[in-house]
Amino acid sequence: MLRHYKGSVLFTLACLAIATWYGWHQTGSIAGTASLVWIVLVLAVLEISLSFDNAVVNAVVLEDMDEVWQQRFLTWGMVIAVFGMRIVFPLAIVAIAAGIGPIEALNLSLSDPARYEQIVSGAHVGIAGFGGAFLAMVGLSFFLDGEKNIHWIEWLESRLSKASSIKATEIALLLVTLYLISLLLPQAEALTFMVSGCLGLVTFIAVEALGTILEMREEALKVQGALVRSGLGGFLYLNVLDASFSFDGVIGAFALSNSMVVIALGLSIGAMFVRSMTIMLVRKGTLAEYRYLEHGAFWAINALGGIMLLSARFHISETVTGLIGAALIGLSLWWSVRHNRREPQSETNQTINGD
């Protein structure tokens, strides 16, 4: 197991070394430096707790990708996750919201972190709409699947599976939800929320369409006898999914620090461990061993998507979000263990391909 986390441990040590240097440079005291390093560690734990369900869902997609693309997700995807979502994304929000250039936004984050935090937090309604809509579509699409024949919460999941016969059910549910929540917001925020939510929906459809086109191309090449080793569609999907998961972590991190450097270091450590966890789940075949773990992860995604949408109007603690996700995954894991003990020879105990 440790070999899967070797890179994450080395990355963590490097980030802590940078945090120590930065803390000493900023405070000039051992106590101040230790406090800053501690915040980095807490942020890392926060990111991991909020994203464990992300790791499980990532593993579902990665199972169908070859080892080359799995490794690319761990390397190139990590660069996108760290520099794209933990550094560039907040700076882009500030630049757009304040009407300033990227360099000015960077200077603002370093020289006036309180103002930087205020601007990023002020964009929360749009972030909640986009990220919540995308995650809700990911979760709903899993359960609104007519070919899905393994159910954890039988009475509910079986009905959702049957409802998939009605085309675009998940889109209708999402749009109605967006509209109802927008009624609770001031007019200007309601428009922002609806537009960002629709953009999240369009992004999901676009990523799904791109994945389908790439799959069709690969199938055509296979028919012609060509060797196909592509996972580009899945790679893009996973990075958009990771971006949606990271929204709440980036916003929630300001409760602990308004320093861009501290937030980036802490969340990056967490992101690296989530990726290592994803690879471990794939290599060890954990999803096949635990029948309902995948279901728990997608229920957690539905919960996170709903919480993000509601957070446009109501303040919901990141602790609550993390606990809900952990509880759902923990219950699905326990249910899987119980099933394995009751039916040790069950054919579906060895594979969940029926999903």
C-alpha positions as CSV (number, residue, x, y, z in Angstrom):
1,M,0.0,0.0,0.0
2,L,2.8,2.4,0.9
3,R,4.2,2.4,-2.7
4,H,1.0,4.1,-3.9
5,Y,1.6,7.0,-1.5
6,K,5.4,7.4,-2.0
7,G,5.0,10.3,-4.3
8,S,2.4,12.0,-2.1
9,V,4.6,11.7,0.9
10,L,7.6,13.3,-0.9
11,F,5.3,16.0,-2.3
12,T,4.0,16.7,1.2
13,L,7.5,17.0,2.6
14,A,8.4,19.5,-0.1
15,C,5.3,21.5,0.5
16,L,5.9,21.6,4.3
17,A,9.5,22.7,3.6
18,I,8.1,25.6,1.5
19,A,5.6,26.4,4.2
20,T,8.3,26.5,6.9
21,W,10.4,28.8,4.8
22,Y,7.4,31.0,4.0
23,G,6.3,31.1,7.6
24,W,9.7,32.1,8.8
25,H,9.9,34.8,6.1
26,Q,6.5,36.2,7.0
27,T,6.6,35.9,10.8
28,G,10.2,35.7,11.8
29,S,9.3,33.5,14.8
30,I,9.2,29.8,15.6
31,A,5.6,30.0,17.0
32,G,4.4,31.9,13.9
33,T,6.0,29.4,11.6
34,A,4.6,26.4,13.5
35,S,1.1,27.9,13.4
36,L,1.3,28.4,9.6
37,V,2.6,24.9,9.0
38,W,-0.2,23.6,11.2
39,I,-2.8,25.4,9.1
40,V,-1.3,23.8,5.9
41,L,-1.7,20.4,7.5
42,V,-5.3,21.1,8.5
43,L,-6.2,22.3,5.0
44,A,-4.7,19.1,3.6
45,V,-6.9,17.0,5.9
46,L,-9.9,19.1,5.0
47,E,-9.3,18.5,1.3
48,I,-8.9,14.8,1.7
49,S,-12.1,14.5,3.9
50,L,-14.1,16.5,1.3
51,S,-12.7,14.5,-1.7
52,F,-12.7,10.9,-0.7
53,D,-15.9,10.3,-2.7
54,N,-14.0,12.0,-5.6
55,A,-11.3,9.4,-5.3
56,V,-13.9,6.5,-5.6
57,V,-15.6,8.1,-8.6
58,N,-12.2,8.7,-10.2
59,A,-11.4,5.1,-9.7
60,V,-14.6,4.1,-11.6
61,V,-13.5,6.0,-14.6
62,L,-9.8,5.0,-14.4
63,E,-10.7,1.3,-14.4
64,D,-11.5,1.6,-18.1
65,M,-8.3,3.5,-18.9
66,D,-4.9,1.9,-19.6
67,E,-1.9,2.4,-17.2
68,V,-0.4,5.1,-19.5
69,W,-3.4,7.4,-19.0
70,Q,-3.7,6.5,-15.4
71,Q,-0.2,7.7,-14.8
72,R,-0.9,10.8,-16.9
73,F,-3.8,11.6,-14.6
74,L,-1.5,11.3,-11.6
75,T,1.1,13.6,-13.2
76,W,-0.3,16.0,-15.7
77,G,-3.7,16.0,-13.9
78,M,-1.8,16.9,-10.7
79,V,-0.3,19.9,-12.4
80,I,-3.8,21.0,-13.5
81,A,-5.2,20.4,-10.0
82,V,-2.5,22.2,-8.2
83,F,-1.7,25.2,-10.5
84,G,-5.0,25.3,-12.3
85,M,-7.6,25.0,-9.5
86,R,-5.7,26.0,-6.3
87,I,-3.8,28.9,-7.7
88,V,-4.9,30.1,-11.2
89,F,-8.7,29.6,-10.5
90,P,-8.9,32.0,-7.5
91,L,-6.7,34.5,-9.2
92,A,-9.0,34.4,-12.3
93,I,-12.0,35.0,-10.1
94,V,-10.4,38.0,-8.5
95,A,-9.2,39.4,-11.9
96,I,-12.7,39.1,-13.4
97,A,-14.6,40.3,-10.4
98,A,-12.3,43.3,-9.7
99,G,-11.7,44.1,-13.4
100,I,-7.9,43.9,-13.1
101,G,-5.2,42.0,-14.8
102,P,-3.8,38.7,-13.7
103,I,-0.5,40.2,-12.4
104,E,-2.5,42.8,-10.4
105,A,-4.6,40.0,-9.0
106,L,-1.5,38.1,-7.9
107,N,0.0,41.2,-6.3
108,L,-3.4,41.7,-4.5
109,S,-3.3,38.2,-3.1
110,L,0.1,38.7,-1.7
111,S,-0.1,42.3,-0.5
112,D,-3.8,42.5,0.6
113,P,-5.0,39.0,1.4
114,A,-8.1,40.3,3.2
115,R,-9.3,42.1,0.1
116,Y,-8.4,39.0,-2.0
117,E,-10.5,36.8,0.3
118,Q,-13.4,39.2,0.1
119,I,-13.5,39.2,-3.7
120,V,-13.2,35.4,-4.0
121,S,-15.9,34.9,-1.4
122,G,-18.1,37.4,-3.2
123,A,-18.1,35.2,-6.3
124,H,-19.5,32.2,-4.2
125,V,-23.0,32.3,-5.8
126,G,-21.7,31.7,-9.3
127,I,-19.2,29.1,-8.1
128,A,-22.0,27.3,-6.2
129,G,-24.3,27.3,-9.2
130,F,-21.6,25.9,-11.6
131,G,-20.0,23.4,-9.4
132,G,-23.2,22.2,-7.8
133,A,-24.9,21.7,-11.2
134,F,-22.0,19.7,-12.6
135,L,-21.8,17.5,-9.5
136,A,-25.5,17.0,-9.4
137,M,-25.5,15.8,-13.0
138,V,-22.6,13.4,-12.3
139,G,-24.6,11.9,-9.4
140,L,-28.0,11.8,-11.0
141,S,-26.6,10.2,-14.2
142,F,-25.3,7.3,-12.2
143,F,-28.6,6.4,-10.7
144,L,-30.8,7.3,-13.7
145,D,-29.4,4.5,-15.7
146,G,-31.7,1.8,-17.1
147,E,-28.9,-0.7,-17.4
148,K,-27.9,-0.4,-13.7
149,N,-29.0,-3.7,-12.0
150,I,-27.1,-3.6,-8.7
151,H,-28.8,-1.4,-6.1
152,W,-27.7,-0.4,-2.6
153,I,-30.8,1.5,-1.4
154,E,-33.1,-0.8,-3.3
155,W,-36.5,0.9,-3.0
156,L,-35.1,4.2,-4.2
157,E,-32.4,3.3,-6.7
158,S,-34.6,0.8,-8.5
159,R,-37.2,3.5,-9.1
160,L,-34.6,6.0,-10.2
161,S,-33.3,3.4,-12.7
162,K,-36.8,2.9,-14.1
163,A,-37.3,6.6,-14.4
164,S,-34.4,6.7,-16.8
165,S,-36.8,5.6,-19.5
166,I,-38.0,9.2,-19.5
167,K,-35.4,11.1,-21.6
168,A,-33.5,13.9,-19.9
169,T,-35.0,13.3,-16.5
170,E,-31.9,14.3,-14.7
171,I,-31.7,17.6,-16.7
172,A,-35.3,18.4,-15.8
173,L,-34.7,17.7,-12.1
174,L,-31.6,19.9,-12.1
175,L,-33.3,22.9,-13.8
176,V,-36.3,22.7,-11.5
177,T,-33.9,22.7,-8.5
178,L,-31.9,25.6,-9.9
179,Y,-35.1,27.6,-10.4
180,L,-36.5,26.9,-6.9
181,I,-33.2,27.9,-5.2
182,S,-33.0,31.0,-7.4
183,L,-36.4,32.1,-5.9
184,L,-34.7,32.4,-2.5
185,L,-32.0,34.8,-3.8
186,P,-32.0,38.5,-4.6
187,Q,-32.8,39.2,-8.3
188,A,-29.2,40.0,-9.3
189,E,-27.8,36.9,-7.5
190,A,-30.6,34.7,-8.9
191,L,-29.6,35.6,-12.4
192,T,-26.0,34.8,-11.7
193,F,-27.0,31.5,-10.1
194,M,-29.2,30.4,-12.9
195,V,-26.6,31.3,-15.6
196,S,-23.7,29.6,-13.8
197,G,-25.9,26.5,-13.1
198,C,-26.8,26.3,-16.8
199,L,-23.1,26.6,-17.7
200,G,-22.4,23.8,-15.3
201,L,-25.0,21.7,-17.0
202,V,-23.7,22.6,-20.5
203,T,-20.1,21.7,-19.4
204,F,-21.3,18.3,-18.2
205,I,-23.0,17.6,-21.5
206,A,-20.0,18.9,-23.5
207,V,-17.6,16.6,-21.6
208,E,-19.9,13.6,-22.0
209,A,-20.3,14.4,-25.7
210,L,-16.5,14.7,-26.2
211,G,-16.0,11.4,-24.4
212,T,-18.6,9.7,-26.6
213,I,-17.0,11.0,-29.8
214,L,-13.6,9.8,-28.7
215,E,-15.0,6.4,-27.8
216,M,-16.7,6.1,-31.2
217,R,-13.4,7.0,-32.9
218,E,-11.5,4.4,-30.8
219,E,-14.0,1.7,-31.7
220,A,-13.7,2.5,-35.4
221,L,-10.0,2.3,-35.2
222,K,-10.2,-1.1,-33.4
223,V,-12.4,-2.4,-36.2
224,Q,-9.7,-1.4,-38.6
225,G,-7.2,-3.4,-36.6
226,A,-5.4,-0.4,-35.1
227,L,-3.9,-0.5,-31.6
228,V,-5.8,2.0,-29.5
229,R,-4.4,3.2,-26.2
230,S,-6.3,6.5,-25.5
231,G,-8.0,7.7,-22.4
232,L,-8.3,11.4,-23.4
233,G,-12.0,11.6,-22.9
234,G,-11.8,10.1,-19.4
235,F,-8.8,12.3,-18.6
236,L,-10.8,15.4,-19.4
237,Y,-13.8,14.2,-17.6
238,L,-11.8,13.5,-14.4
239,N,-10.2,16.9,-14.4
240,V,-13.5,18.8,-14.8
241,L,-14.9,16.6,-12.0
242,D,-11.9,17.4,-9.8
243,A,-12.4,21.1,-10.5
244,S,-16.0,20.9,-9.4
245,F,-15.0,19.1,-6.2
246,S,-12.3,21.6,-5.4
247,F,-14.7,24.6,-5.5
248,D,-15.9,24.1,-1.9
249,G,-12.4,23.3,-0.6
250,V,-11.0,26.6,-2.1
251,I,-13.8,28.7,-0.7
252,G,-13.9,26.9,2.7
253,A,-10.1,27.3,3.1
254,F,-10.5,31.0,3.7
255,A,-12.1,30.1,7.1
256,L,-8.6,29.1,8.1
257,S,-6.3,31.5,6.2
258,N,-6.6,34.2,3.6
259,S,-3.0,33.6,2.3
260,M,-3.0,32.3,-1.2
261,V,0.3,30.5,-0.6
262,V,-0.9,28.7,2.5
263,I,-4.2,27.7,0.9
264,A,-2.4,26.5,-2.3
265,L,0.1,24.4,-0.3
266,G,-2.5,22.8,2.0
267,L,-5.1,22.0,-0.7
268,S,-2.4,20.7,-3.1
269,I,-1.2,18.2,-0.5
270,G,-4.7,16.9,-0.1
271,A,-5.2,16.8,-3.9
272,M,-2.1,14.7,-4.3
273,F,-3.2,12.2,-1.7
274,V,-6.6,11.9,-3.3
275,R,-5.0,11.0,-6.6
276,S,-2.8,8.4,-4.9
277,M,-5.9,7.0,-3.2
278,T,-7.6,6.8,-6.6
279,I,-4.7,4.8,-8.2
280,M,-4.6,2.5,-5.1
281,L,-8.4,1.8,-5.5
282,V,-7.9,0.8,-9.1
283,R,-4.7,-1.3,-8.7
284,K,-6.1,-3.2,-5.7
285,G,-9.5,-3.8,-7.2
286,T,-11.2,-2.3,-4.2
287,L,-14.4,-1.4,-6.1
288,A,-14.9,-5.0,-7.2
289,E,-14.3,-6.3,-3.7
290,Y,-16.8,-3.9,-2.0
291,R,-20.1,-4.1,-3.9
292,Y,-21.8,-0.9,-2.7
293,L,-18.8,1.4,-2.3
294,E,-19.4,3.0,-5.7
295,H,-23.0,3.7,-4.8
296,G,-22.0,5.4,-1.6
297,A,-19.6,7.6,-3.4
298,F,-22.2,8.7,-5.9
299,W,-24.8,9.4,-3.2
300,A,-22.1,11.5,-1.5
301,I,-21.6,13.4,-4.8
302,N,-25.4,14.0,-5.0
303,A,-25.2,15.3,-1.4
304,L,-22.3,17.5,-2.1
305,G,-23.9,18.9,-5.3
306,G,-27.1,19.7,-3.4
307,I,-25.1,21.3,-0.6
308,M,-23.2,23.5,-3.0
309,L,-26.4,24.6,-4.7
310,L,-28.0,25.4,-1.3
311,S,-24.9,27.2,-0.2
312,A,-25.8,30.0,-2.6
313,R,-28.5,31.0,0.0
314,F,-27.5,29.2,3.2
315,H,-24.2,28.9,5.0
316,I,-23.3,25.2,5.4
317,S,-20.1,24.3,7.3
318,E,-17.5,22.3,5.4
319,T,-17.4,20.0,8.4
320,V,-21.0,19.1,7.8
321,T,-20.3,18.5,4.1
322,G,-17.3,16.2,5.0
323,L,-19.2,14.3,7.6
324,I,-22.1,13.6,5.3
325,G,-19.8,12.3,2.6
326,A,-17.8,10.2,5.0
327,A,-21.0,8.8,6.6
328,L,-22.4,7.7,3.2
329,I,-19.2,6.1,2.1
330,G,-18.7,4.4,5.5
331,L,-22.3,3.0,5.4
332,S,-21.8,1.7,1.9
333,L,-18.5,0.0,2.8
334,W,-20.1,-1.6,5.9
335,W,-23.0,-2.8,3.8
336,S,-20.6,-4.3,1.3
337,V,-18.7,-6.1,4.0
338,R,-22.0,-7.5,5.4
339,H,-23.0,-8.6,1.9
340,N,-19.7,-10.4,1.4
341,R,-20.1,-12.3,4.7
342,R,-23.6,-13.3,3.9
343,E,-22.9,-14.3,0.2
344,P,-19.2,-15.1,0.0
345,Q,-19.6,-17.1,-3.2
346,S,-21.8,-14.5,-4.9
347,E,-20.7,-13.8,-8.4
348,T,-21.4,-10.1,-8.0
349,N,-19.0,-10.1,-5.0
350,Q,-16.2,-10.3,-7.5
351,T,-17.4,-7.8,-10.1
352,I,-19.6,-4.8,-10.4
353,N,-19.5,-4.6,-14.1
354,G,-23.3,-4.9,-14.1
355,D,-23.4,-1.3,-13.0
